[in-house]
Amino acid sequence: MDIQVEELKDKIDGKEDFILIDVREAYERAEFNVGGTHIPLGAVPSNLDDLEDFKDKEIVIYCRSGNRSGQAKMYMEQLGFKNVRNLLGGMLEWNRKFGV
């Protein structure tokens, strides 16, 4: 199940235990990010070994608009990750709701 920006903000503010991954390019991340591990979409396949221990843990993926993170989510689910969530609307929606 995907996640809305309000729920993600609550998770971050509440310091909940989950994995947060930003799949944007470095220049996008430098402009604004909400934290998490930076793994650009093209590098996701080569970084999955590092995430193997988290196959059953909640993972939230975000990008600019939700498209690339949606691709990353589908890819990870195909490889057995059980609880991957895409941030709907991405950072565009985050900025619209909460500002930078």
WOQUI-V602753 format. One record per run of one state. SS is the DSSP state (@ for helix, = for strand, . for the rest). FROM is the first residue (numbers start at 1). TO is the last residue. If there is no record, write none. Layout:
BEGIN
SS;FROM;TO / SS;FROM;TO
END
This chain:
BEGIN
.;1;2 / =;3;3 / .;4;4 / @;5;13 / .;14;18 / =;19;22 / .;23;25 / @;26;31 / .;32;36 / =;37;38 / .;39;40 / @;41;54 / .;55;58 / =;59;62 / .;63;66 / @;67;78 / .;79;83 / =;84;87 / .;88;89 / @;90;98 / .;99;100
END
